[in-house]
Amino acid sequence: MLIIARHGRTRANAAGELLGRRDPGLDRVGRRQAEAIGRALAGVARVVSSPLRRCRETAEAIGGPVDLDERFIELDYGDLEGVALADIPAATWAAWRADVAWTPPGGESLEAVGVRVGSALDDLVEEATERDVLVVSHVSPVKAALAWSLGVGVETQWRCNVAQASISRIAIRSGAPVLFSFNEIHHLDPEAS
């Protein structure tokens, strides 16, 4: 089984900012969320993480070694990095939603994220057929993993929500991904979500 977890909360997440390649650690709530993920997923065979600190801290709550994979890093928001979601112009949102190849100035497209995340997941399929592999990543790569599992385009990212510290599960059946669950949050303390 491939298990995909979104990292715990940071101050930038709490402030509603686009958080791509900046590298803050978890805030107090995020640390509690990481501990909850650790309890829920104790005993997984392997943990793979984005190299960014918020993911590493979440992954380390599982215990044991953590393998880093750059392909699970968050979308590069370029010039939009750190901008509050409410402050992004409507025309920018419209352009972004209309074209998966649209790239924020100095950043990366959803299409590019889908390609690199799909490649990373393809590399884990054989192993995930035999044992549980946890990937700790970010909102855009988690959504790209959803699209990969369903065999649909990354434009589906605009039609789903990925909660902070949520867990999704992708089974491997006859060598192909099958979405088993999406956006689980039952493991979180209501005060930590």
N, C-alpha and C positions, 0 to 999 in steps of 0.2 A: 504494500500500500504506500502510495505517496501521500504524505501529510504536509499540507502547506499552512503555515501560520504567519499571520501578520504580526510584526513587532509590537511591543507595548508603547504606551503614549510618551511623547516628549512635550516639552513646553511649547515648541513650535506647532505641534499637532493641536494642543489645547487652545492655542491662539488662532487656529484656523488658517495657518500659513501654508503655502506650497512648500513642501520639504522634500527636496530631491537629494542632492549630493552633499549638502551641509551635513555635519557629523556630530550632532548633539547626542548625549546619552539620554536614558530614560528619566522621566521625572518620578516623583513619589508614587503616583498612581500607576505609571508604567512599570515600575519595579514590582508592585503588587500583581499587576497583570502577568508579568513574566513568571512570577512564582506560581500563579494559577496554571499557566501553560505547562510549567515544569511538573506540577502535580498531575495534571491531566495526561501528559504524554511521557511520564516516567517509563523507562524501559524500552524506548524505541531503539532500534539497532544502530542507526546512524543519524547524525545531525549535520546538515549542510546549511550555511548561512551566507547572506550578503555580508561583505566585509565592513559595512558601516556599523558604527558603535551601537546604535539602538537595536540592531538585529543581533549583533554578537552578544550583547547583554541579555537579550531575551533567550537566545540559544543556550547560553551558559547556564541558565536556570534549569535546564534539563539535566545537567550533569554529564560528565564524560567529555570526550574530545569533540571539537567542532571543526568541520572542514569548511573553508571559505571558498566561495565561487563568485567571481566578479559578475557573472551573467545574471545573478539574482539582485543586483544593485537597483536602486530606484531610478525611475525616469529622470533624465537630466532636464530640468525646467529652464535652464539657461537664464535669460534675463528676467524670467518670472519667479526665479528662486526667492523665497521669503516673502512674496507678495501675498497679502491676505486674499482668500478666495473671493470675498465680497468686493474687493477693489479691482478685480480683473474685468476689463471692459467687455460688454455684451458682444461686441464684434469679434473679440478674441475667442470667446467661448464658442461663438457660432462657427468660426473658421476651424477651430479645433475639432468640433463635433462633426463637421461636414466632410473631413478628409483625414483618414488615419495616417497619411504621410505628412500632414502639416507639422511643422517643427517650430517651437518657440525660438525666438532669436537666440542663437548660441546654445540651443538645447538639442533634444532628441524627439523623434516622433513615436507615437504609439505603435506604429508598424515596426520600427526598429526594436522596441522593447519586446514585442511579440516574437520576433525572429530569434533574439538572443535567449529569451526565456524558453521558447520551444526547443531550441538546441540543447539547453541545459537539462530540460526534462526528458528529452529523448535519450540523453546519456544515462539517466537514472532508471529507465523503464525496466531493464533486465533485472537490476538489483531489487527494485520495488516489487517485482513479481514474487520474490522469495522472502522478503522481510520488509519491515516498516522503515521508511526513510523520511525523515522530517526535513523540510526546507523552511527556514525562517527568512522572510523577505518583507517587501513593502507593498503598498496598495496597488500600484500599477503592475508589478510582476505577479501578484496574486490574481489580479483580474486577467492577465495574459495567460496564466495557468488554467483558469476557468475556460477561456476561449479554446486553448489547446486541448483540454480534456473533452470538450464538446465538439471539436472539429469545426468551429465557427470563426468568423473574423473578429479581430480585436475591437471593432466598433461596438461590440457588446459591452465593453467597459463602461460606456455611458449609461447602461441600463441595469447596473447592479451596484450594490453597496457592500463594501468590505469593512466591517467593524474593526476597531483597534483590538489587537490581541485575539482575533478570531481564528478559528481552525477550519480548514476545508480538507476533504479526503478524496483522493482519486485512486480507485482500484485499477489494477492492470488485469484485464481478462483477454486471453488469447493474444497477448502482446499489444493490446490496444487500451487506451485510457477510458475509464468509465467514471463519471462523476458520482461519487458515493454520498457526499454531504458538502454543504457550502455555508460558510459564515456562521459556524457554531460559536455560541457565546455562553452556553450553559455552564461552562467551567469557571466563569468569572463571577466574583463577588459583585453584587449590584453596586457597591460603593467603589469598585475598581474598574467600572466600565464607562 
